[in-house]
Amino acid sequence: MTGNPVWVLLGLSVAALGGYAALPVFWPLPTAFLSGTAAAGGIALVNSIGNLGGFAGPYILGWLRDTTRGFTIGLFFLAAIVAVAGLVAWLVCGPTAQTASGLTVGIAPKG
């Protein structure tokens, strides 16, 4: 949305910071809700879906770029997918959730 390389680099840096900051919080989630071999299966499922996203994301971005002759719609689409993923994670884990070990994670309600 801007032609200034300083703003582009700053935006990419903030996006990368947010993506990498989410990793240490995200990967313990399957083992928090599943135990034993189910935890291993949950991690494998998450990894498989991530690999499919690694294929589909660039493919869809390229298709949208060819269709619209620009990257704007494709990047908005990818941002929407990330927002939906965050919403799903929040619905599963927040504000409070019960884990397989009986511990409550998330923000406990006051009162």
C-alpha positions as a Markdown table, in Angstrom:
| # | Residue | x | y | z |
|---|---|---|---|---|
| 1 | Met | 0.0 | 0.0 | 0.0 |
| 2 | Thr | 3.1 | 2.2 | 0.2 |
| 3 | Gly | 5.9 | 2.8 | -2.2 |
| 4 | Asn | 8.3 | 3.8 | 0.6 |
| 5 | Pro | 10.8 | 1.0 | 1.2 |
| 6 | Val | 11.2 | 2.1 | 4.9 |
| 7 | Trp | 7.5 | 1.5 | 5.6 |
| 8 | Val | 7.5 | -1.7 | 3.7 |
| 9 | Leu | 10.5 | -3.1 | 5.7 |
| 10 | Leu | 8.9 | -1.9 | 8.9 |
| 11 | Gly | 5.6 | -3.6 | 8.1 |
| 12 | Leu | 7.4 | -6.9 | 7.1 |
| 13 | Ser | 9.4 | -6.8 | 10.3 |
| 14 | Val | 6.3 | -6.3 | 12.5 |
| 15 | Ala | 4.6 | -9.2 | 10.6 |
| 16 | Ala | 7.6 | -11.5 | 11.0 |
| 17 | Leu | 7.9 | -10.5 | 14.7 |
| 18 | Gly | 4.2 | -11.4 | 15.3 |
| 19 | Gly | 4.5 | -14.7 | 13.4 |
| 20 | Tyr | 7.6 | -15.8 | 15.3 |
| 21 | Ala | 6.3 | -14.6 | 18.6 |
| 22 | Ala | 3.2 | -16.9 | 18.3 |
| 23 | Leu | 5.3 | -20.1 | 17.8 |
| 24 | Pro | 6.3 | -20.7 | 21.4 |
| 25 | Val | 2.7 | -20.2 | 22.5 |
| 26 | Phe | 1.1 | -22.3 | 19.7 |
| 27 | Trp | 3.1 | -25.5 | 19.7 |
| 28 | Pro | 2.4 | -26.5 | 23.4 |
| 29 | Leu | -1.4 | -26.4 | 22.7 |
| 30 | Pro | -1.8 | -30.0 | 21.3 |
| 31 | Thr | -0.1 | -31.5 | 24.3 |
| 32 | Ala | -2.1 | -29.3 | 26.7 |
| 33 | Phe | -5.4 | -30.8 | 25.4 |
| 34 | Leu | -4.2 | -34.3 | 24.5 |
| 35 | Ser | -2.1 | -36.9 | 26.2 |
| 36 | Gly | 0.0 | -39.9 | 25.2 |
| 37 | Thr | -0.2 | -41.0 | 21.6 |
| 38 | Ala | -3.1 | -38.6 | 20.9 |
| 39 | Ala | -0.7 | -35.7 | 21.6 |
| 40 | Ala | 1.7 | -37.1 | 19.0 |
| 41 | Gly | -1.2 | -37.5 | 16.5 |
| 42 | Gly | -2.4 | -33.9 | 17.3 |
| 43 | Ile | 1.1 | -32.5 | 16.6 |
| 44 | Ala | 1.3 | -34.6 | 13.4 |
| 45 | Leu | -2.2 | -33.3 | 12.3 |
| 46 | Val | -1.1 | -29.6 | 13.0 |
| 47 | Asn | 2.1 | -30.2 | 11.1 |
| 48 | Ser | 0.3 | -31.8 | 8.1 |
| 49 | Ile | -2.2 | -28.9 | 7.9 |
| 50 | Gly | 0.7 | -26.4 | 8.1 |
| 51 | Asn | 2.4 | -28.2 | 5.2 |
| 52 | Leu | -0.8 | -28.0 | 3.1 |
| 53 | Gly | -0.9 | -24.3 | 3.9 |
| 54 | Gly | 2.7 | -24.0 | 2.8 |
| 55 | Phe | 1.6 | -25.3 | -0.6 |
| 56 | Ala | -1.8 | -23.7 | -1.0 |
| 57 | Gly | -0.8 | -20.2 | 0.3 |
| 58 | Pro | 1.7 | -19.4 | -2.5 |
| 59 | Tyr | -0.4 | -21.1 | -5.1 |
| 60 | Ile | -3.5 | -19.0 | -4.2 |
| 61 | Leu | -1.5 | -15.8 | -3.9 |
| 62 | Gly | 0.0 | -16.4 | -7.4 |
| 63 | Trp | -3.5 | -17.2 | -8.8 |
| 64 | Leu | -5.0 | -14.1 | -7.3 |
| 65 | Arg | -2.0 | -12.0 | -8.5 |
| 66 | Asp | -2.5 | -13.3 | -12.1 |
| 67 | Thr | -6.3 | -12.8 | -11.8 |
| 68 | Thr | -6.2 | -9.3 | -10.4 |
| 69 | Arg | -2.9 | -8.1 | -11.8 |
| 70 | Gly | -1.7 | -7.1 | -8.3 |
| 71 | Phe | -0.7 | -8.5 | -4.9 |
| 72 | Thr | -3.1 | -6.5 | -2.8 |
| 73 | Ile | -6.1 | -8.9 | -2.9 |
| 74 | Gly | -3.9 | -11.9 | -2.4 |
| 75 | Leu | -2.2 | -10.4 | 0.7 |
| 76 | Phe | -5.6 | -9.4 | 2.1 |
| 77 | Phe | -6.8 | -13.0 | 1.6 |
| 78 | Leu | -3.7 | -14.4 | 3.4 |
| 79 | Ala | -4.2 | -11.9 | 6.2 |
| 80 | Ala | -7.9 | -13.0 | 6.5 |
| 81 | Ile | -6.8 | -16.6 | 6.7 |
| 82 | Val | -4.4 | -15.7 | 9.6 |
| 83 | Ala | -7.2 | -13.8 | 11.3 |
| 84 | Val | -9.6 | -16.7 | 11.0 |
| 85 | Ala | -6.9 | -19.0 | 12.4 |
| 86 | Gly | -6.4 | -16.7 | 15.4 |
| 87 | Leu | -10.2 | -16.6 | 16.0 |
| 88 | Val | -10.4 | -20.4 | 15.9 |
| 89 | Ala | -7.4 | -20.7 | 18.3 |
| 90 | Trp | -9.2 | -18.2 | 20.6 |
| 91 | Leu | -12.4 | -20.1 | 20.5 |
| 92 | Val | -10.7 | -23.3 | 21.3 |
| 93 | Cys | -8.3 | -22.0 | 24.0 |
| 94 | Gly | -9.8 | -18.8 | 25.4 |
| 95 | Pro | -10.8 | -17.1 | 27.5 |
| 96 | Thr | -10.6 | -20.4 | 29.5 |
| 97 | Ala | -10.2 | -24.0 | 28.5 |
| 98 | Gln | -9.9 | -27.3 | 30.3 |
| 99 | Thr | -6.8 | -29.4 | 29.4 |
| 100 | Ala | -6.4 | -33.2 | 29.3 |
| 101 | Ser | -4.7 | -33.0 | 32.7 |
| 102 | Gly | -7.5 | -31.1 | 34.3 |
| 103 | Leu | -5.7 | -27.8 | 34.4 |
| 104 | Thr | -7.4 | -24.6 | 33.3 |
| 105 | Val | -5.5 | -22.5 | 30.8 |
| 106 | Gly | -6.3 | -19.0 | 29.5 |
| 107 | Ile | -7.7 | -16.1 | 31.4 |
| 108 | Ala | -9.9 | -17.1 | 34.3 |
| 109 | Pro | -13.1 | -15.1 | 34.7 |
| 110 | Lys | -13.2 | -12.7 | 37.7 |
| 111 | Gly | -15.8 | -13.3 | 40.4 |
